């Protein structure tokens, strides 16, 4: 089950990397769509509308800025001798398989790819100590798949142009325009959740192909055990089901 320390960390992490950036971006774009809108006479020129297209990829930029403001990159530590030896054994030929940063954030599980211009994987000292080398190899294959996927939000970023037509349609109804801004932020957060869930399932399948379905299933179940918030293991069961395991197989994995 998720510990109070882990719950506090991920509440702050989600605020910093997702919720706050989305609402700030919504405020920015809907303000521009209201005051600098070439579709409405007297409210700016078409240059602003064309310039907004340059924000394509803004999801990636916002996520990166939010991540860099979080606790994770400020908590990078150098591995001690035992940690360095374990990391060194993770690579296929004795080397670290990915550019990896070790972070000290207490007894909090953390393993994630991204967070920088260069491909990086961030691993907490807690997860390094708790997970076996075999488990870590499988989970690193999952993160490697994320790095290959890149950012799937880029195409959806065109939705950030909606404030301009909405500003034109609701030019005489500022309160309705404000309401659409709030609704847009809410919808974008839901879209983020759906896209990230799809990315997780795709990375799960890639990791299962790389290290074997059963090996990856056990590693994932052990890692995600610390993220369960209610009895019954619904998080792990949903991920294992998507991986193709039967209910009987899932029960066996969860009992290991």
N, C-alpha and C positions, 0 to 999 in steps of 0.2 A: 504494500500500500504506500501511497505517497506520504512522505513525512511532512510535518509543518514547515521545516526548513526548505524542502524542495518546493512546496506549494508557494511559499513567499517568494522564492527566487523566480519561479516561472510566471507568477502574476506580474512581478515587476518587469521581467524580460518581455512578456507579451505587450505590456503597455509601451515599453521603450521601442520595440522593433516593429510593432504593427499598429496598435490602436492610436497612439499619439501621432505618428507620422501620417496616418490616413486622414485623421481629422484636420491636421494642419494643412495638408495638401488640398483637402476639400475646401477649407476656408480660403486658401489662396486662389484656386481655380474658379470657384464660384464668385469671388470678389472681382477677378479679372473678367469673368463672363458677364458681370453686371455693369461694371464701369467702363470697360474697354471692349465694346462689342460692335463690330462693323455692321452687324445686321440691324442695329438700332441707330437711326439718325442722331448724330450729335454725341455718340458715345465711343469715340476712338476710331481707329482706322483698321483696315484689313491687315496691316503689318502685325498687329498683336495676334490676330487669329492665326496667321501663317507661322508666327514665331512659336506658338504653343506646340506645334507639331515637333519642334526640336526637343520637347520633353519626352518624346518616345523613349521608353526604357526607364521612365521615372520610378516605376515600381522597384526596379533593381537598385536605383540610386537611393531611394527612400529607405529600403530595407538595409542597405549597406550603412547609411548614415545612422539609422536607428541602432543597428548592431554595434557600431563603433562607440556609441554613447552608452551602451549597456555595460554591465559589470565584467563581461567575459574578456574582452581584449585588454582590460586593465589588470587582469589577474594572471597574466602569463608568467610562468615560473620555469626555471631550468630544472630538468629532471635530475634526481639524485642518481647514485650509481646503480641501485636496483631498478629504478624506473627506466633509466637509459638502457640497461641490459634487456629489459622486457620489451621496450619499444624496438630495440635492434633486432629482436627475434621475430618480429611481426612481418618483416619483409620477406618476399619469396627467396631472396638470396642473402638474408641477414641484414638488410638495410630497411630503413623506414619506408614503406611503400608510397606514402604521400607526404607532402609538406605538412607537418603536424605541429600544432601548438598545444602545450600542456598548460592547463589553467587550474589554479587553486581557488575553488569557490565553496569550500566546506564539503559536507557530506551530501553533495548534490550530483545526481547522474547527469552527464552532459556529453554528447557526441554529435557534432554537427559539421556540415561542410559549408564552405562559403565564407562570407564576412570580410572579403577583401578583393582586391583587383586580381591578385594571383590566386590560383586554387589552393585553399587551405582546409585542413580539418582541425577542429578544436575538440580536445578531449580533457575531461576533468580528471584530476588525480584520484578522485573517488571511484570513477568508472574504471580507470586503469588498474587500480588495486583490487577491485571487486570482481572484474570479469577475467576469465581465463584467456590465454593467448589464442586458443582456437575460437572462442567467442569473439574476441576483438578482431581477428582476421575476417570473420564473416561480416561483422558490423562495419568494418572499414570498406568491404566490397559494396555495401549499401551506400556509404558516403561517396565512394568512387563513382557509383552510378549517378548520384545527384550532380556531381561535377561534370559528368558527361552530358547530362540533360540541359545544364545551363538554366536560364530563367524562362519559365513558360508564361510570364505575365506580359511580355513585351507586346504581343498582339492585342491583348485586352486593354493596353494603355490608351488606345484610341477612345475608350469610353470617357477619358478625361476631357475630351472635347465637347461632351454633352452640355456643360454649363452655357455655352454660347447659344445653341438653339433654344435651350430652356429659358435663357435670359430674354431672348426675343419673344418667345411664346408668352412669358409671364412678366413682360415689361411693365405692365400696369398693376401687377400683384406681387409686391415684394415679399409679403409674408408667405405666399405659396412658394415663391422661389427659395426662401429660407428653408421651408419644409422639405423641398426637393433636395436641397443640399444635405440635410440630415439623413434623409432616406438614402441618398447616394452613398454616403459614408458607411451606413449600415450595410447596404447591399454589397459594397466593395469588400468589406470585411468578410461577409459570407462567401463571396466569390473567392477570396484568398484562401479561406478554409477548404473549400471544395477542390481548388487547384492543388493545394499542398497535399491534401489527402490522396489525390490521384497520383501525384509525384511520389508519395511514400509507397503506394502499392506497386508502382512501376519499378522503383528502386528495390523493393522487397523481391520481386521476381528476378531482377538482374542478379542480386546477391545470391538468391537460391540457386540460380543456374551456375554461378561461379564456384560456390563451395558446397553444393548439395542441399536439397530442400530440407531434409531432416536436421542437418547441422545448423543451417541458418535459422530454422524454426526454433530450435532450442536456444540459440544465442539471442534471438530477438525476444523470446518470451522472458528470458532472464533479465535482459536490459529493461524491457517495458514493465516488469513487475513493480518497479519503483514509481511508475507513472499512473498506476491504477488508483482511482479515487473512490470507488464503491466496490463492495463484495461481488463476487461472481466473475471477475476478470473480463469485463466486456471489451476493453480496449484490445487486449491480447487475443481474445476470441475472434474479434472482427478482422484483425490483421491476419491471423492464421487461417481463417476461413477464406479470405481473399487469396491467400497463398495456395489454396487448393486442398487443405487438410480436411478430413472428415471429422465429425464431432468426436468419434472415438479416438482418433489420432490426436486431436487437440487436448482431450482429457489426459492422454498419456504424456504429452509435452509439458502440460501445466503441472503434472505430478512429479516430474523429474527434479 
